[in-house]
């Protein structure tokens, strides 16, 4: 029997990444509403972050 080291994570460690994604998404939505031109480009980039992260995690967790 092997001993497992249990991982205890704090609330900060658990919620920091989702909070950052939420902030970036909110920034993207506000940029889309505020103006045209480079605001639109900024909104596209910031709203693409969650899609890219989701795709990376799906690719990373693919079963062998």
N, CA and C atoms as a LAMMPS dump frame, in Angstrom:
ITEM: TIMESTEP
0
ITEM: NUMBER OF ATOMS
192
ITEM: BOX BOUNDS ff ff ff
-5.0000000000000000e+02 5.0000000000000000e+02
-5.0000000000000000e+02 5.0000000000000000e+02
-5.0000000000000000e+02 5.0000000000000000e+02
ITEM: ATOMS id mol type element x y z
1 1 1 N 0.834 -1.171 0
2 1 2 C 0 0 0
3 1 3 C 0.886 1.245 0
4 2 1 N 0.612 2.13 -0.919
5 2 2 C 1.405 3.348 -0.992
6 2 3 C 0.722 4.464 -0.211
7 3 1 N 1.529 5.283 0.357
8 3 2 C 0.959 6.411 1.093
9 3 3 C 0.739 7.568 0.135
10 4 1 N -0.39 8.187 0.273
11 4 2 C -0.718 9.333 -0.57
12 4 3 C -0.594 10.604 0.242
13 5 1 N -0.01 11.56 -0.393
14 5 2 C 0.087 12.87 0.244
15 5 3 C -1.185 13.629 -0.11
16 6 1 N -1.993 13.937 0.872
17 6 2 C -3.244 14.626 0.587
18 6 3 C -2.972 16.091 0.285
19 7 1 N -3.655 16.577 -0.709
20 7 2 C -3.489 17.969 -1.103
21 7 3 C -4.603 18.794 -0.489
22 8 1 N -4.227 19.685 0.36
23 8 2 C -5.188 20.611 0.938
24 8 3 C -4.964 21.959 0.285
25 9 1 N -6.014 22.485 -0.307
26 9 2 C -5.915 23.762 -0.985
27 9 3 C -6.764 24.783 -0.25
28 10 1 N -6.271 25.985 -0.217
29 10 2 C -7.019 27.058 0.417
30 10 3 C -8.083 27.566 -0.559
31 11 1 N -9.023 28.346 -0.047
32 11 2 C -10.048 28.923 -0.91
33 11 3 C -9.436 29.834 -1.964
34 12 1 N -8.401 30.533 -1.602
35 12 2 C -7.726 31.41 -2.556
36 12 3 C -7.15 30.59 -3.708
37 13 1 N -6.517 29.473 -3.404
38 13 2 C -5.944 28.631 -4.449
39 13 3 C -7.026 28.032 -5.341
40 14 1 N -8.176 27.74 -4.777
41 14 2 C -9.257 27.133 -5.55
42 14 3 C -9.915 28.144 -6.477
43 15 1 N -10.154 29.341 -5.984
44 15 2 C -10.977 30.297 -6.721
45 15 3 C -10.212 31.381 -7.47
46 16 1 N -8.902 31.413 -7.403
47 16 2 C -8.163 32.487 -8.077
48 16 3 C -8.283 32.379 -9.599
49 17 1 N -8.166 31.209 -10.175
50 17 2 C -8.242 31.07 -11.639
51 17 3 C -9.648 31.38 -12.162
52 18 1 N -10.719 30.812 -11.581
53 18 2 C -12.052 31.183 -12.072
54 18 3 C -12.359 32.669 -11.899
55 19 1 N -11.854 33.275 -10.84
56 19 2 C -12.074 34.698 -10.634
57 19 3 C -11.372 35.521 -11.708
58 20 1 N -10.163 35.143 -12.064
59 20 2 C -9.441 35.851 -13.13
60 20 3 C -10.149 35.709 -14.473
61 21 1 N -10.661 34.522 -14.763
62 21 2 C -11.394 34.315 -16.01
63 21 3 C -12.673 35.153 -16.01
64 22 1 N -13.346 35.236 -14.879
65 22 2 C -14.559 36.051 -14.78
66 22 3 C -14.249 37.528 -14.975
67 23 1 N -13.164 37.995 -14.412
68 23 2 C -12.78 39.407 -14.567
69 23 3 C -12.442 39.712 -16.022
70 24 1 N -11.692 38.824 -16.664
71 24 2 C -11.324 39.034 -18.075
72 24 3 C -12.576 38.997 -18.955
73 25 1 N -13.507 38.087 -18.679
74 25 2 C -14.742 38.007 -19.453
75 25 3 C -15.588 39.26 -19.271
76 26 1 N -15.673 39.741 -18.055
77 26 2 C -16.431 40.964 -17.791
78 26 3 C -15.8 42.15 -18.509
79 27 1 N -14.493 42.221 -18.487
80 27 2 C -13.788 43.279 -19.214
81 27 3 C -14.106 43.202 -20.703
82 28 1 N -14.141 42 -21.251
83 28 2 C -14.468 41.827 -22.664
84 28 3 C -15.883 42.26 -22.993
85 29 1 N -16.833 41.934 -22.12
86 29 2 C -18.21 42.344 -22.352
87 29 3 C -18.37 43.854 -22.267
88 30 1 N -17.698 44.474 -21.319
89 30 2 C -17.759 45.939 -21.192
90 30 3 C -17.117 46.596 -22.413
91 31 1 N -16.001 46.078 -22.857
92 31 2 C -15.342 46.637 -24.046
93 31 3 C -16.24 46.52 -25.276
94 32 1 N -16.979 45.435 -25.389
95 32 2 C -17.875 45.26 -26.531
96 32 3 C -19.007 46.275 -26.498
97 33 1 N -19.426 46.67 -25.321
98 33 2 C -20.515 47.632 -25.205
99 33 3 C -20.065 49.084 -25.306
100 34 1 N -18.818 49.355 -24.97
101 34 2 C -18.348 50.733 -24.851
102 34 3 C -18.144 51.413 -26.204
103 35 1 N -17.495 50.751 -27.116
104 35 2 C -17.185 51.466 -28.347
105 35 3 C -16.875 50.559 -29.509
106 36 1 N -16.398 51.175 -30.571
107 36 2 C -16.034 50.473 -31.799
108 36 3 C -14.534 50.571 -32.022
109 37 1 N -14.096 49.937 -33.091
110 37 2 C -12.678 50.004 -33.437
111 37 3 C -11.856 49.082 -32.569
112 38 1 N -10.878 49.656 -31.887
113 38 2 C -9.982 48.825 -31.083
114 38 3 C -10.697 48.239 -29.873
115 39 1 N -11.823 48.84 -29.46
116 39 2 C -12.618 48.254 -28.373
117 39 3 C -13.154 46.876 -28.785
118 40 1 N -13.593 46.793 -30.041
119 40 2 C -14.082 45.509 -30.549
120 40 3 C -12.971 44.463 -30.574
121 41 1 N -11.796 44.882 -31
122 41 2 C -10.662 43.949 -31.035
123 41 3 C -10.317 43.474 -29.624
124 42 1 N -10.308 44.397 -28.674
125 42 2 C -10.022 44.024 -27.287
126 42 3 C -11.087 43.083 -26.729
127 43 1 N -12.341 43.326 -27.09
128 43 2 C -13.405 42.444 -26.603
129 43 3 C -13.27 41.045 -27.197
130 44 1 N -12.91 40.946 -28.479
131 44 2 C -12.715 39.634 -29.094
132 44 3 C -11.587 38.859 -28.407
133 45 1 N -10.521 39.543 -28.118
134 45 2 C -9.371 38.88 -27.479
135 45 3 C -9.739 38.415 -26.076
136 46 1 N -10.357 39.299 -25.305
137 46 2 C -10.669 38.926 -23.917
138 46 3 C -11.763 37.876 -23.845
139 47 1 N -12.722 37.903 -24.767
140 47 2 C -13.771 36.883 -24.749
141 47 3 C -13.299 35.55 -25.332
142 48 1 N -12.18 35.554 -26.018
143 48 2 C -11.616 34.3 -26.526
144 48 3 C -10.832 33.556 -25.451
145 49 1 N -10.424 34.244 -24.394
146 49 2 C -9.618 33.609 -23.336
147 49 3 C -10.319 32.397 -22.725
148 50 1 N -11.591 32.484 -22.293
149 50 2 C -12.221 31.287 -21.724
150 50 3 C -12.34 30.134 -22.72
151 51 1 N -12.578 30.451 -23.987
152 51 2 C -12.685 29.402 -25.012
153 51 3 C -11.344 28.701 -25.201
154 52 1 N -10.284 29.47 -25.25
155 52 2 C -8.941 28.902 -25.408
156 52 3 C -8.572 28.062 -24.184
157 53 1 N -8.847 28.574 -22.993
158 53 2 C -8.546 27.812 -21.778
159 53 3 C -9.328 26.504 -21.722
160 54 1 N -10.609 26.554 -22.083
161 54 2 C -11.428 25.345 -22.102
162 54 3 C -10.857 24.323 -23.078
163 55 1 N -10.484 24.792 -24.27
164 55 2 C -9.911 23.89 -25.272
165 55 3 C -8.605 23.27 -24.793
166 56 1 N -7.762 24.071 -24.149
167 56 2 C -6.502 23.536 -23.63
168 56 3 C -6.728 22.475 -22.559
169 57 1 N -7.657 22.736 -21.658
170 57 2 C -7.916 21.752 -20.602
171 57 3 C -8.542 20.475 -21.152
172 58 1 N -9.396 20.582 -22.164
173 58 2 C -9.96 19.381 -22.786
174 58 3 C -8.857 18.585 -23.466
175 59 1 N -7.977 19.275 -24.181
176 59 2 C -6.878 18.592 -24.852
177 59 3 C -5.924 17.955 -23.847
178 60 1 N -5.662 18.659 -22.748
179 60 2 C -4.726 18.188 -21.741
180 60 3 C -5.258 16.975 -20.99
181 61 1 N -6.567 16.893 -20.777
182 61 2 C -7.169 15.807 -20.007
183 61 3 C -7.676 14.654 -20.863
184 62 1 N -7.337 14.616 -22.138
185 62 2 C -7.778 13.528 -22.989
186 62 3 C -7.265 12.197 -22.448
187 63 1 N -8.15 11.188 -22.372
188 63 2 C -7.669 9.877 -21.906
189 63 3 C -6.745 9.244 -22.934
190 64 1 N -5.798 8.477 -22.449
191 64 2 C -4.813 7.844 -23.349
192 64 3 C -5.356 6.64 -23.992
